[in-house]
C-alpha cells in the first residue's frame, strides 16, 4: 500500500501523525503526501460546476459559487464593449438576489475587457474603469456580497512559466509588470481568482503545471486579497478528463499556496457522475482536509 493510500484510509489524527513521524525520520514523501500534515482551518472550497442535474455539493464541503457570465450581463445581441449597468441592476441582479450569494465571480472574456501585455497605459486604465463601473452596481444592490473577477486578475499566462525556456524571463517580467498595473482593479475586488487550468496532458506540461499554478497564485498575492484558485477537471487543449493522481496534485498545489479553490466545469461537459474519478479524489481531498461541514 502506498503512503498516500495509508494516510487516506486512517483516521485524520493518525494520518497527520504518520506523516509527521515519517518526516521526522528523514524519509522523503512525494507529491501531496508531504502536504497532508498541514490543515488550513480557513481554506475555502467552492462548486462552480455546470453539469446537467448538478447536485448540491455543500454537504461534502463545497458550497455553490455564483459565476456571472458575460451573456447574463447584457441584453441578447447588445454591444458588450461598455458595461450596461442598468441591465445588470434591473435584470441580472434581481434573478440572483433571492439566493443571497456571499460571493460572485464576474466572468467577462470579451476582447475589449481583457488585459494583455501589449496594451497602452490608457487602454489598461480604460478597462479597469469599465470593471469598476460594473463592480459598483453589484456593491450597491448586493452590499454584503464579495466580488471577484475570473481570468483578468492576474492575467493568465502559461508561456511565462512553461513556455520556451529562452523566453521565460522576458515573458515573466512583462507579465508581472502588467499585473502590477492592475493594482487599482485589485483594490476594487474582495477575492482574487487566478485561473490555473491545465492546458496540456503531455509529460513535460504535467511536470511544469505545479510551477505554473504557484506562479499564478504568487502573482495574485500582489493585490493583498484572499486568493482562490479556479480549477477545471479537464485539459483545456483536448477536453480530456484529468487523471485522478494528477487531479489530486492540482488540488494539493492550490491548497498549499492559496486560500481557497473553485472547481468549474463547462456547460455541456456531460451528466454528473458520483463515480467519476475526479469527484472521488475531490471527495477524499475534502475529507482529508476537514473541509466537510
N, C-alpha and C positions, 0 to 999 in steps of 0.2 A: 504494500500500500504506500502511495506517495505521501510525503509530508503534508501537502495541501489537503489530500483526502482525509488523513488522520485528523488534521485540525478541524475540518468542517464537520466531521462526524462526532466530535466530542462536545460536551457542554462548553459554553463560551469561556468560563473561567479556566477550564482545563486547556482549551485551545491557546489562550493567552499564555498560560504557564508553560505549555510545551514550547512555544516559540521563544519565550524568554530563556528557558533552560537551554535550548539548543544554541541560542545566540551566545549565552554565557560560556559555552564550551568551545566557541570559536568556529562552529560549523557554519558553512555558508548556506543561506536559504535563497533559492532563486525566485524570480518573478514576484507574485503577490504574497508568497509565503512570508517574506521579510517584513511585510506591512501589517500582517494580521494581528500583531501585538498591540497596535495603536488604535484606539477608538476615539472618534471625534464626536462629542456629545451634541454639537450644534450643526453637524453636517445635514444638509437637506437633499432629498431625492424626490424628483417630481416626474409625473407622467404627462407627456405631450404626444402620445401615440394616437394614430388615426385609423386604426384597424376597423373593419366592419364588425359590428357587435362588440365594440370596445368595452371591456369590463372596467369596473371600479377597482383600481389597484391600491386605494388608500389603506385597506386592511393589511396590505403587505409592506406598507411604509412609503408608498409613492402617491401622494396626493395629486390630484389633477392640476395642471397648469394651463391657463388660457393663453393661446398664441393668437394675436390679432394679425391675420394675414392681409396683405395689401388689397386683395379682391374685396375684403369686407369694409375697407376704409374709404372707398369711392363708389359712386353710383356706377352701374354697369356701363361700360363704354366711355367713361369720363376720362379726361386728361388727368394723368397722375403726376405731373411734373411739380405740382404745388399741393400742399395739404388742403383737403376740403374739411375744414374744421366744423362747419355747420352740419354736414352729413354725419360726421363722426359723433357729434353731440346729440343729434336728433334721431339718428337711425341706428348706428352701431352700438353705442354705449347702452341705450335702453334695452337692447337684446341680451346683454350680459349682466346688467346691473343686479338683477334678481339673484344671480349666482354668488353675489358678494365676493368677487375674486380678491384674493390677497396679493396676487402677483399677476401682471400682464406683460407679455413679451411682444413688442411690435416688430413684425417681420415684413420689411419693405425691401425688395430686391430690384426695383426699377433702376435703370441706369442713371437717371437723374438724381438718385438718392444715395448711390454707392460712393465709397471713398477709395480712391486709387492713388498710387504714389506719384503719378504724373499730373495731378490736379494742381492748379494755382492756389495761392492762399485765399484769394477772393472766392473761388469756387468752393473751397472747403468751408469757408465761413458761411456762404450762402446755404450749403446743405446742412450745416449744423443748425442754422436758424430755422430751416424748414422743420427739422426734427423737434426743435424746441417749441414751435407753434403747435405741433401735433401733441407733444407731451403735455403742454399746458391745458389742453382740452380734457385730457384724462385726469389731470390734477384737480381741475375744477369740479368735475362730475363724479369722480371716484377718489376723494381725498385720502382715503385710508388704504389705497391700493399702491403697492410698489411697482415701479415701472422699469423695464429694461428693453434693450434692443438686441435682436438677433443679427449676427453676421457682421454688422458695421463697426462694432466697438468691442475689441480691436478688429481691424481688418483681418480676414482670414488669409494666411499666406503659407502654403505648403512649400513652395520653392525656396523661401528664405531659410528654411531649416533642412529640407530634404532634397533640394534640387541639386544642380551641378555644383560640386564642391568648390570649383574655381570662382563661382559667382555668389556663393552663400554670404560671404562677408559683406559685399556691397548691397546685396538684396536685403540682408537683415538690417543694415544701417538705414536704408531708405524706408523700410517697413517700420522700424522703430521711430524714426523721425515723423512719419505720417501719424502714427498712433499718439505721439506726443502732441501733435497739432489738434488732436481730437479731445484734449482735456476739457475744453468748455462744454462739450457734449457729455463727457463722463460726469461732470458736475451736475448735470440735469437729470440723471437717472439714479436709481437706487441700487440696482444689481447689475453686474456686468456678465454677459452671456457669450463667452467665446465659443466659436464652433470648432469642435475637434473631430469632425467626421473623418473616418478613414477613407482615403482615396483609392488605394490600390492594394491588391492581395498578393503581390509577389513578395518573396522573402526579404528582399532589400527594403521595400517600403514598410513591411511589417516591423522590421527591426528599427527603422527610423521613427515610426509613429510615436512612441513614448517621448522622444526628444521634441517632436513637433508639438504634441499636446502640452508638454511642460512649457514650451516657448510661448504658445498661445496664452496659457494661463499666466505666465510671467508678464507678458505684455498687458494682460487685463488688469494686473495688480497696480499698474501705474496710476490708475484712476482712484485708488483708495476706497473702493467699494467692495462688498462681498462678491465673490466670483463663483458662478455656477456654470459648469461646462455642458455644452449641448452635444449629445451623442446620438448616433443613428446606428442601428444594428446591422446595417448593410454597407457594403463598399460603394462609394459614390460612383466609381467608374463603370462598374458592371452589374450593380444591384444584387450581387450575391450576398447571402447572409453570412455574417462573420462567425467563425467557428467559436465554440464555447470557451476554449482556453484563451484565445486571443481577445474575446469579448471581456473575459474576467480581467485580463491585463489592462484593458482600456478603462474599465470601471475602477480598478485599484489605482491606476495612474492619476485619475481625476480625484479620487478620494484622498490621495496623499498630498496633492498640490492645490486643490480648490476647496471651496466652502460648501459646494453642493454640485449636483449634476441633474440634468434633464435628459430623459430618453424620449426621442421623437421618432415618428415613422411617417412615411409619405402616404397620403391618401391614395388608396388603391394598392397598398402593399399586400393586400390579401386579408383573409379572415384571421381573427385572433385564434391562437392555439396555446392552451395551457401546457402542452408538452414540447413546445418549441425550445430547442437547446439554449437559445439566447435568454429566454424567460426563466428557464430552470436555473441558469447560472446567476441571473439577476436576483432571483428569489433567494438563492443561497447567500449572495453578497449582502442583501438587505438584512437577512437574519444574522449573518456573521458580524455585521457592523452595528447590531442592535438598533436598526432603524425601523423595525416593525413596532407599531404602537402597542 
